[in-house]
């Protein structure tokens, strides 16, 4: 079994330092960190009385919603291809 090389990067989210380790490229991990930082800062600006913990949960819910919408869209578009008969089944 081949081990993937793990990258290590430091990102800052709402002023806090986080060290990320993963098989993604450092650029990708930095991009993800910036995305989460922007989302949480935007939520914090619109919810001034909300704690960081609640902002983090709200950000997670927003990200989960985005992910589920994309998955549903992907399933719908793949279903449309099958309905049109554009699939390449051998049977």
TAJOQUI-V476736 format. One line per field, one symbol per residue. psi: psi as a letter, one per 20 degrees, with the letter a starting at -180 (. if undefined). A space follows every 10 residues. Layout:
psi->???
//
This chain:
psi->pppqppqpqp qpoliqpppp prirqhgghg ggghgggggh hghhhimhip rhghggghgg gghhggghgg gggggghhhh ghhijjrlqi .
//
